[in-house]
């Protein structure tokens, strides 16, 4: 019998806490070795790998036969529950000593996320969602905040180096419009932290293009369970909500937000022709 949403969230939390403790051993270590995956924009460390190995071990012990999809270890297994792992979301921050990185673990059944956690080891904050709702260290989360641009703080993952490869001028012009339109624009370098800040009402919107499922599966679920708005796009159109963690281009906002500029940017930029790495 498949474990309940609450039980899957408990397993995810246990795994994430242990992985976070492992990652902390390498945080702000002066001689940390940093390697590259695709290019110098895409770093990886030994602690990414060790963190993911720990999460996989916990899952395999608690839910044997699971399908596990991790950023570092790829896809293994073919069980009823699919897990998505980002062992360090924000590796560039981690490697630089910037305290904006998390461990993300989500569980999905029949293509839909049913439990997820985002753990910030430096702040020792646990964002969690299951069938009961969304929580931060056990207290309910509500995605409530500014709903008009002139009062809103946004934390986009845009413009990235990927966004400049095609429609460079459009991307830079769009970023200029964001700076002019919104009260505050900040960039965190972590999809999970950005989405969780919106879920907590600390920021009012975030969006990015080119995310992988392990980047967003847990955090997007947390935002939705906190009552926030989460949309995905492709080829200029908004996509159906089903299995939206598999879609690369996302926009998340607090409940009731009206940010037409972001919707316009998402439609424009998601229509670009160059395929993004998944």
N, C-alpha and C positions, 0 to 999 in steps of 0.2 A: 504494500500500500504506500502511495506517495505521502511524504511528510506534509504536514500542514504548512500554510504560509508562515505562521508564527514560528514554527520549528525550523523552517528553512532560514528565516531571518536570524534566529538564534545561532545556527551553525555558521552563517555568514559573519555574524558579529564576532564569534569566537575566533574564526579564521583570520579576520581582518585585524583584530587586536594583536594576535601573535605575529602576523606579518609586519604590522607597524612597529612592534618592538624590535624585530630583526632589522628593518630599514633604519630605525633610529641609530643603530650601531654605526652606520656609515654616514649619518648626516653631519655635515660640517667637519668631516675628517679631512685634514689638509692634503693628504697623499691619496685621496680617492681616485681610483682609475676610472676614467670615463671613455667608453668606446662609442663608435657610431654605427647606426643601422643603415638607413638609406643614405644619409648625408650628415653634415655637421649640425643641421637643425634638429636631428633626431637621435639624441644621446641615449645610452643605456649603461647601466652599471651592474656590478655583481649583485648589488642589493635588490635590484629589480628582479633578478633571477631567483635569488634566495627567498625573497618575499613570496613570489608566485609558487615556488616549490612548497612552501609551508601551507599556503592556502589549498593547493591541490591535495596535499597529504591529509588535511583535516576533512575535506569534502569526501575523498575516497574512503576514509575511515567511517564517516557518519552516514554517507549516502552512496554505498558501493554501486559501481556501474554507471554513475552519472556521466553525461557528456560534459566535458569541461573545455571552454574556449578561453584561452589566456593570451594576453598580448605577447608574452615571451615564448610560451610553450606551444602555441597553436591549439588545434582542436584534437581532443582524444575522447574515446568512449562514445556510446550511442544510447545512453539510458533515457528514461522518461523525463528526468530533470536535466535541464541545460544550465550550466553556470557560466557567467562571464566574469573574468578577473582582469582588473588592471592593478598590478602589484604596486606601482607607484605612478599615479596620475599626476603629471607635473614633474617628470624626471629632470628637465632642464633646470627647474627651480631647485629641486633636491640637490643636484650636482653643484649648483652655484651657492648653496647655503641659504637659499630663500625659503622661508617657512610657509610655503603655499604648495603643498602636495598631500596626496591622500592615498589610501588603499581602498579599492572599490570591488565589491563582490555582489553579484546579483544572481537570482535563481529564476528560471523561466520554465513554465509547463505549457505544452501545446502552443508554443510560439509567443506566449505572453508572460511578461515579468510578473512574479507574484511576491517577491521579497527582495530587498536590497539594502546594503549598508555602504556608507561612505565614511571612512574613519580618518580623522586628522590626528596623527600621532603626536605632533608637536604641541598642539593645543589640548590634546586628549579629549576631543569631541567626537561623539558617535552619532552620526545621522543615520536613521533607520526607518524603513517602511515595510509594512506587511498588511494583511487584510484589515487590521484595526485602524490604520491611519499612518501618519508620518510623525517622527519623534526626533528630538535632539536630547541626548542623555536622559531619555525616558519622559521628557516633557513634550506635549503636543506641538507640532509645527503648523503654522498657518501662513500661507503665501499671500500676505496682505501688505500693501505699500502704496506708493505713488502710482496713479493710473494715467497721468498726463505727462507728456514729455518735458514740459518746462519745470516739473518738480521731481523728475525721476533720475535715479542713478542707474546706469547700465554698465555691465561688465562683459563686453563682447570678446569672443576669441577671433576678432576680425579687426584690422587686416593682418593676415599671416603671410609668410613668404609664398605659400601656395596660392593665396588669393591674387597675387601679383603676376602669376604666370600667364593668365588670360584676362583680358579686359582690365589691364593695369590702371589705366586712366579712370575707368568707371569705379574701380575699387577705391582708389585714393580719393576721388570726388565724393563717393558715398561716405567714407570715413570723415571727411570734412563736414558733410551735412550732419552727421551724428554729433560732432563736437559743437556745432552751431545750434542744434535742435534740443539736445538733452541737457539737463542741469549739470550732470557729471558723467564722464566716461572714463572707466578704468579697465585695465587688462590684467588678469590674474595669471594666465599661463596654465590653467587647469580647468577643463570642462566641468569636472565634478564639483570643485569648490565653487565655481561660478553658479552652477545650477542649484547647489545647496544654499548658497547665500540668497538666491531668489526664493527658495522654499522657506527660508527663515524670515523673509521680509527685510533682510539687510541690504539687498539690492533689488531692483525692480524688473530687470530684464537681462537676458543674455542671449547670444546667438553665435553660431559658428558654422563653418562649411568644411566637410571632409572628416567628420568624426567616425570612429570605429565603434562597434557595439559595446566593447568593454569600456570605452570612454564614458558612455551615457546610460547604459542599461540601469544601473543602480540609481544614479542621481536623477534621471528623468522620472523614474518611478517615484522617488521621494518627492519630487516637485508636484507630480500629479496627485499623490495621496495627501499632500499638504493643501490641495485645492487650487494649485496654480495651473497655468495654461501652458501646454507643450505641443508644438506643431513641428512637422517636418515637411521638407520640400524637395522636389526634383524637377528638372527641365522646366522651371518656371511655374510649377503648379504645387499647391498644397496637397499632401498625400493623406490617405486614410490613416486613422489612428491605430489600426491593427498592426501589431509587431513593429511599432514605430522606432524601437531601439535599434533596428537593423538599418535605418535610413541615415544617410551621412550628413544631411544639412538640417539643422534644428534651430528652433526659436522657443525660448521659455520665458514666461513673464508671470508676475503676480496676478491674482484674480482680478478680473475686470479691467485690465490694462488696455489702453487704446493707443498703439504705437504704429500708425500706418507707414511711417518711414522704414521701420525694420521689415515690415511685411513686403514693402516694395523692393528693398535691398535683397531679401531672401529670394524673391521671384526672379529678380534680375541675375543675381550671382549664381543661383542654382541652375540656370539655363546655360552656363558656360560649357563649352564643348570638351575641354580637356578632362578626361576621367581622373578622379582623385584616388589616391592610394587608400585602400580599406584595411 
